[in-house]
Amino acid sequence: MFSSHRHLKRKTPAQGIPRREYIGHLVDEYYTTTNTEAQEQVTANLANFAYDPINWPHLLATDALDVFVASLESQNPHLKLHGIAALCNICLGRESSSEESLLQDIVHITDKTAAKLIREQLKLITGRFVRADHPEIVLHSLALFYQLLEAGQLDKELLLLPSILKTVHEWREKSHDKRVVQLFALQEVQLIKRFTQQDLEQFAQFTGDYNYIHSRETPVEDRRVHGALLNAVVAGIIGTQVPGPGTVVLEQTLQFLKPCRIETDTVVSVRLLQARKISTVEYECRQNGEVVFAGNAKLLTRKQTN
């Protein structure tokens, strides 16, 4: 899948230009050319180089990452696509060739440096994602976010913003690209719920939980939605949409981080993390951009329960 130094040496003619020097020429050409097509070709080549970890130290040494950021700042759709694709590529995987004992360390160091730059430019990257009109930009952006989260290089709170979640929802609804539909189909479901006092009273009648903090005895600004009611809404999504009918909850953890208030829009999100024999999901409820309830669960899906 990836190259080794021995492989590169075999492919480079005796009088050929060293890889780092060639990448440096590409970086220089990006800044010096006034031809848009030439810039597009340069960024496409650099994005391809970013796919292979053997090239990452060369990309860093020649400041190619700055070219990727500059491409994102461009209004040219091809440059924006190449920029986000390159950043996505440079964060993908940590495989190393058995021939190169030092490559894994090189990849790790380079990846951390790339991740740092991406964190610094996160506002730019998420802004491009929210305004994206091309499915490839959406796919590369989501892959980039996933890689950083999986590697522990990014706090998920920085991504779970209303604008980003809204964009995900809109693409799930409108896209005719099968890759986008398949990507979103089982990954996340989101709904907006506005709890009323009547909801609390009906829930209290059913469960017997007449704690005054949920009743009219408490001022409305201090009144709290039942925590179990929040979990019930999540359970409804798990049992009907993600993973869907027939799902059985095997294990669950919950955190009630802030009071959930009535008559306030509550964004409920459930994300499928693993679709395996035992599936896992994480979920949360947000009010005014703040997480009030969060948790995760292990699930037995319909295929195993039938």
Buried (B, 14 or more C-beta within 10 A) or exposed (E): EBBBBEBBEEEEEEEEEEBBEBBBEBBEBBEEEEEEEEBBBBBBBBBBBBBBBBBBBBBBEBEBBEBBBBBBEBEBBBBBBBBBBBBBBBBBEEEBBEEBEEBBEBBBEBBEBBBEBBBEBBEBBBEBBBEBEBBBBBBBBBBBBBBBBEBEBBEEEBBBBEEBBEBBBEBBEEBEBEEBBEBBBBBBBBBEBEBEBEBBBEBBEEEEBEEEBBEEEEEEEEBBBBBEBBBEBBBBBBBEBBBBEEBEBEEBEBEBEBBBBBEEEBBBBBBBEEBEEEBBBBBBBBBEEEBBBBBBBBBBBEEEEE
